[in-house]
Amino acid sequence: MTPDNSAGAGPREHHPARAAISPGRCRSRSARPCLREQRRFRGAAFDGARLTALLRNPAAAAKGLETFVSVARTLPSAQVYDVVEGYVKISMECAEIFKLLDGERKPESEMLLVFQALEAILLRTASDRSHLWE
């Protein structure tokens, strides 16, 4: 079969319409978002790696902290992923959060989120170690 004959093209043969689509991107051009985008907006995949990525993006840092604090307030819970533990495993020094304190003056609401996130981390790690003091 020649490459320009697209009839009956098998999975290994070149198809010009598929060549322009990069892997990992939604193939559909419809108005309905793909499943990956739906999961991202539902918050089902919010974990330590997602938080780290959001904190590295200055435009998304406040939203990431807001989600982190709201999820951390529900812990401990068997139904909710422990995002505090997940983040601390990835970034033991919490460098991304402390980096938000550097630089120009931030709005008070964003500073409050930073300190609430640090509070959640401290409370969670203290509760893990409470058996050592008893």
GROMACS elastic network, one bead per residue, 0.5 to 0.9 nm:
[ bonds ]
;  ai    aj funct       b0    kb
    1     4     6  0.85495   500
    1     5     6  0.68605   500
    1     9     6  0.86751   500
    2     5     6  0.54948   500
    2     6     6  0.84068   500
    3     6     6  0.71450   500
    3     9     6  0.88001   500
    3    13     6  0.72238   500
    3    14     6  0.65340   500
    3    15     6  0.81428   500
    4    14     6  0.85877   500
    4    15     6  0.85652   500
    4    16     6  0.89542   500
    5     8     6  0.81651   500
    5     9     6  0.76263   500
    6     9     6  0.52324   500
    6    10     6  0.89539   500
    6    13     6  0.86788   500
    6    14     6  0.83124   500
    6    15     6  0.67580   500
    6    16     6  0.86841   500
    9    12     6  0.80205   500
    9    13     6  0.59288   500
    9    14     6  0.76699   500
    9    15     6  0.72727   500
   10    13     6  0.54500   500
   10    14     6  0.84281   500
   11    14     6  0.81379   500
   11    15     6  0.89016   500
   12    15     6  0.89698   500
   14    18     6  0.80133   500
   14    19     6  0.75491   500
   15    18     6  0.55204   500
   15    19     6  0.63867   500
   16    19     6  0.51466   500
   16    20     6  0.71996   500
   17    20     6  0.62468   500
   17    21     6  0.76608   500
   18    21     6  0.54772   500
   18    22     6  0.82606   500
   18    27     6  0.85512   500
   19    22     6  0.73899   500
   21    24     6  0.87063   500
   21    25     6  0.69736   500
   21    26     6  0.81762   500
   21    27     6  0.67930   500
   22    25     6  0.59253   500
   22    26     6  0.86863   500
   22    27     6  0.87660   500
   23    26     6  0.82798   500
   23    27     6  0.89419   500
   24    27     6  0.88527   500
   25    28     6  0.89662   500
   25    34     6  0.88544   500
   26    29     6  0.77232   500
   26    33     6  0.82619   500
   26    34     6  0.59692   500
   26    35     6  0.85628   500
   26    36     6  0.82604   500
   26    37     6  0.89250   500
   27    34     6  0.84085   500
   28    31     6  0.85443   500
   28    32     6  0.84015   500
   28    33     6  0.83844   500
   28    34     6  0.74362   500
   29    32     6  0.82287   500
   29    33     6  0.87679   500
   30    33     6  0.74786   500
   30    34     6  0.89461   500
   33    36     6  0.80511   500
   33    37     6  0.59522   500
   33    38     6  0.63617   500
   34    37     6  0.54146   500
   34    38     6  0.63228   500
   34    39     6  0.88513   500
   35    39     6  0.62239   500
   35    40     6  0.86476   500
   36    39     6  0.52393   500
   36    40     6  0.63068   500
   36    41     6  0.88585   500
   37    40     6  0.50366   500
   37    41     6  0.63071   500
   37    42     6  0.86296   500
   38    41     6  0.53293   500
   38    42     6  0.61575   500
   38    43     6  0.87624   500
   39    42     6  0.51324   500
   39    43     6  0.63386   500
   39    44     6  0.57460   500
   39    45     6  0.65006   500
   40    43     6  0.54738   500
   40    44     6  0.67258   500
   40    45     6  0.62159   500
   40    46     6  0.77734   500
   41    44     6  0.79079   500
   41    45     6  0.88595   500
   42    45     6  0.79912   500
   43    46     6  0.53692   500
   43    67     6  0.85511   500
   44    47     6  0.86593   500
   45    50     6  0.75160   500
   46    49     6  0.79539   500
   46    50     6  0.56938   500
   46    51     6  0.69659   500
   46    67     6  0.82698   500
   46    68     6  0.82869   500
   46    81     6  0.83833   500
   46    83     6  0.74157   500
   47    50     6  0.52981   500
   47    51     6  0.62120   500
   47    52     6  0.86784   500
   47    68     6  0.86713   500
   47    81     6  0.74038   500
   47    82     6  0.78528   500
   47    83     6  0.51744   500
   47    84     6  0.83971   500
   47    86     6  0.62482   500
   47    87     6  0.71076   500
   48    51     6  0.50900   500
   48    52     6  0.61380   500
   48    53     6  0.86585   500
   48    82     6  0.88305   500
   48    83     6  0.56739   500
   48    84     6  0.72247   500
   48    85     6  0.77295   500
   48    88     6  0.75200   500
   48    89     6  0.78587   500
   48    90     6  0.66407   500
   48    91     6  0.84977   500
   49    52     6  0.50963   500
   49    53     6  0.62675   500
   49    54     6  0.86871   500
   49    86     6  0.76276   500
   49    87     6  0.68290   500
   49    90     6  0.71357   500
   50    53     6  0.51443   500
   50    54     6  0.62215   500
   50    55     6  0.86475   500
   50    64     6  0.82340   500
   50    87     6  0.88678   500
   51    54     6  0.50758   500
   51    55     6  0.60862   500
   51    56     6  0.86447   500
   51    61     6  0.83803   500
   51    64     6  0.57648   500
   51    65     6  0.76042   500
   51    67     6  0.86731   500
   51    68     6  0.72806   500
   51    83     6  0.84693   500
   51    87     6  0.71259   500
   52    55     6  0.51584   500
   52    56     6  0.63271   500
   52    57     6  0.89248   500
   52    64     6  0.84778   500
   52    87     6  0.72573   500
   52    90     6  0.81646   500
   52    91     6  0.80643   500
   52    96     6  0.69096   500
   52    97     6  0.88497   500
   53    56     6  0.52905   500
   53    57     6  0.67027   500
   53    60     6  0.88555   500
   53    61     6  0.86697   500
   53    64     6  0.87402   500
   54    57     6  0.52762   500
   54    58     6  0.77747   500
   54    59     6  0.83087   500
   54    60     6  0.53393   500
   54    61     6  0.52421   500
   54    62     6  0.84059   500
   54    63     6  0.78057   500
   54    64     6  0.54817   500
   54    65     6  0.83605   500
   55    58     6  0.66709   500
   55    59     6  0.87184   500
   55    60     6  0.67125   500
   55    62     6  0.78123   500
   55    63     6  0.88565   500
   55    64     6  0.64672   500
   55    65     6  0.76045   500
   55    96     6  0.59857   500
   55    97     6  0.70080   500
   55   100     6  0.81134   500
   56    59     6  0.89105   500
   56    60     6  0.80928   500
   56    61     6  0.69330   500
   56    96     6  0.66085   500
   57    60     6  0.54044   500
   57    61     6  0.59143   500
   58    61     6  0.52420   500
   58    62     6  0.79153   500
   58   100     6  0.84883   500
   59    62     6  0.73945   500
   59    63     6  0.83959   500
   60    63     6  0.54080   500
   60    64     6  0.62009   500
   60    65     6  0.87462   500
   61    64     6  0.50648   500
   61    65     6  0.61542   500
   61    66     6  0.85394   500
   61    97     6  0.89719   500
   61   100     6  0.83786   500
   61   110     6  0.88259   500
   62    65     6  0.51430   500
   62    66     6  0.60611   500
   62    67     6  0.86418   500
   62   109     6  0.88444   500
   62   110     6  0.61205   500
   62   113     6  0.72829   500
   62   114     6  0.84248   500
   63    66     6  0.50333   500
   63    67     6  0.62191   500
   63    68     6  0.85038   500
   64    67     6  0.52603   500
   64    68     6  0.60504   500
   64    69     6  0.86224   500
   65    69     6  0.60199   500
   65    70     6  0.84973   500
   65    97     6  0.87117   500
   65   110     6  0.85111   500
   65   113     6  0.60569   500
   65   114     6  0.68602   500
   65   116     6  0.85569   500
   65   117     6  0.66018   500
   66    69     6  0.53073   500
   66    70     6  0.62223   500
   66    71     6  0.86624   500
   66   110     6  0.89687   500
   66   113     6  0.64397   500
   66   114     6  0.89665   500
   66   117     6  0.83814   500
   67    70     6  0.51894   500
   67    71     6  0.61212   500
   67    72     6  0.84299   500
   68    71     6  0.53034   500
   68    72     6  0.59594   500
   68    73     6  0.86243   500
   68    83     6  0.70598   500
   68    84     6  0.77564   500
   68   117     6  0.69907   500
   68   120     6  0.89352   500
   69    72     6  0.50127   500
   69    73     6  0.61877   500
   69    74     6  0.89731   500
   69   113     6  0.74309   500
   69   116     6  0.65681   500
   69   117     6  0.55701   500
   69   120     6  0.69776   500
   70    73     6  0.53413   500
   70    74     6  0.70014   500
   71    74     6  0.54423   500
   71    75     6  0.70126   500
   71    80     6  0.78159   500
   71    81     6  0.84904   500
   71    82     6  0.81918   500
   71    83     6  0.72418   500
   71    84     6  0.87032   500
   72    75     6  0.53392   500
   72    76     6  0.80691   500
   72    82     6  0.74247   500
   72    83     6  0.68072   500
   72    84     6  0.64806   500
   72   117     6  0.82406   500
   72   120     6  0.62990   500
   72   121     6  0.83902   500
   72   124     6  0.85588   500
   73    76     6  0.82748   500
   73   120     6  0.74754   500
   74    77     6  0.66273   500
   74    80     6  0.76772   500
   75    78     6  0.84141   500
   75    80     6  0.72278   500
   75    81     6  0.84859   500
   75    82     6  0.68970   500
   75    83     6  0.88924   500
   75    84     6  0.88745   500
   75   124     6  0.85416   500
   76    79     6  0.89527   500
   76    80     6  0.78250   500
   76    82     6  0.74047   500
   76   124     6  0.87803   500
   77    80     6  0.54732   500
   77    81     6  0.78420   500
   77    82     6  0.79832   500
   78    81     6  0.76459   500
   78    82     6  0.88593   500
   80    83     6  0.83897   500
   81    84     6  0.87968   500
   81    85     6  0.89433   500
   81    86     6  0.84058   500
   82    85     6  0.55416   500
   82    86     6  0.63048   500
   82    87     6  0.87748   500
   83    87     6  0.59974   500
   83    88     6  0.85079   500
   84    87     6  0.52283   500
   84    88     6  0.61588   500
   84    89     6  0.85623   500
   84   117     6  0.89375   500
   84   120     6  0.74495   500
   84   121     6  0.60787   500
   84   124     6  0.71607   500
   84   125     6  0.87280   500
   85    88     6  0.51684   500
   85    89     6  0.60772   500
   85    90     6  0.86912   500
   85   121     6  0.81953   500
   85   124     6  0.79162   500
   85   125     6  0.82545   500
   86    89     6  0.52805   500
   86    90     6  0.65183   500
   86    91     6  0.87412   500
   87    90     6  0.51900   500
   87    91     6  0.59539   500
   87    92     6  0.77465   500
   87    94     6  0.79931   500
   88    93     6  0.75535   500
   88    94     6  0.68582   500
   88   121     6  0.78640   500
   89    92     6  0.58814   500
   90    94     6  0.86683   500
   91    94     6  0.51380   500
   91    95     6  0.67701   500
   91    96     6  0.79498   500
   92    95     6  0.79387   500
   93    96     6  0.85052   500
   93    98     6  0.86205   500
   94    97     6  0.55429   500
   94    98     6  0.64039   500
   94    99     6  0.86551   500
   94   118     6  0.85406   500
   95    98     6  0.51121   500
   95    99     6  0.59021   500
   95   100     6  0.87312   500
   96    99     6  0.50941   500
   96   100     6  0.66784   500
   97   100     6  0.53758   500
   97   101     6  0.73516   500
   97   114     6  0.66300   500
   97   117     6  0.80852   500
   97   118     6  0.78490   500
   98   101     6  0.53892   500
   98   102     6  0.72318   500
   98   114     6  0.81485   500
   98   118     6  0.89397   500
   99   102     6  0.52990   500
   99   103     6  0.82370   500
  100   103     6  0.76319   500
  100   106     6  0.85956   500
  100   111     6  0.84452   500
  100   114     6  0.75443   500
  101   104     6  0.84644   500
  101   105     6  0.83715   500
  101   106     6  0.80634   500
  101   111     6  0.76817   500
  101   114     6  0.79387   500
  102   105     6  0.83370   500
  103   106     6  0.84571   500
  105   108     6  0.89276   500
  106   109     6  0.82629   500
  106   110     6  0.64828   500
  106   111     6  0.64958   500
  107   110     6  0.54483   500
  107   111     6  0.64412   500
  107   112     6  0.87563   500
  108   111     6  0.50439   500
  108   112     6  0.60890   500
  108   113     6  0.86871   500
  109   112     6  0.50943   500
  109   113     6  0.64176   500
  109   114     6  0.88567   500
  110   113     6  0.50848   500
  110   114     6  0.63598   500
  110   115     6  0.88516   500
  111   114     6  0.50517   500
  111   115     6  0.63816   500
  111   116     6  0.85885   500
  112   115     6  0.52782   500
  112   116     6  0.60691   500
  112   117     6  0.85661   500
  113   117     6  0.60528   500
  113   118     6  0.85872   500
  114   117     6  0.52063   500
  114   118     6  0.63390   500
  114   119     6  0.86466   500
  115   119     6  0.60104   500
  115   120     6  0.85637   500
  116   120     6  0.61728   500
  116   121     6  0.86647   500
  117   120     6  0.51038   500
  117   121     6  0.63268   500
  117   122     6  0.87015   500
  118   121     6  0.50792   500
  118   122     6  0.61552   500
  118   123     6  0.85588   500
  119   122     6  0.51114   500
  119   123     6  0.60336   500
  119   124     6  0.84323   500
  120   123     6  0.52042   500
  120   124     6  0.60051   500
  120   125     6  0.85406   500
  121   124     6  0.51751   500
  121   125     6  0.60997   500
  121   126     6  0.84251   500
  122   125     6  0.52473   500
  122   126     6  0.59264   500
  122   127     6  0.85088   500
  123   126     6  0.50616   500
  123   127     6  0.61124   500
  123   128     6  0.86671   500
  124   127     6  0.52224   500
  124   128     6  0.64092   500
  124   129     6  0.89213   500
  125   128     6  0.50604   500
  125   129     6  0.64719   500
  125   130     6  0.87265   500
  126   129     6  0.51513   500
  126   130     6  0.59758   500
  127   130     6  0.50844   500
  127   131     6  0.81253   500
  128   131     6  0.74653   500
  128   132     6  0.89927   500
  129   132     6  0.56368   500
  129   133     6  0.76386   500
  130   133     6  0.56647   500
  130   134     6  0.69844   500
  131   134     6  0.54170   500
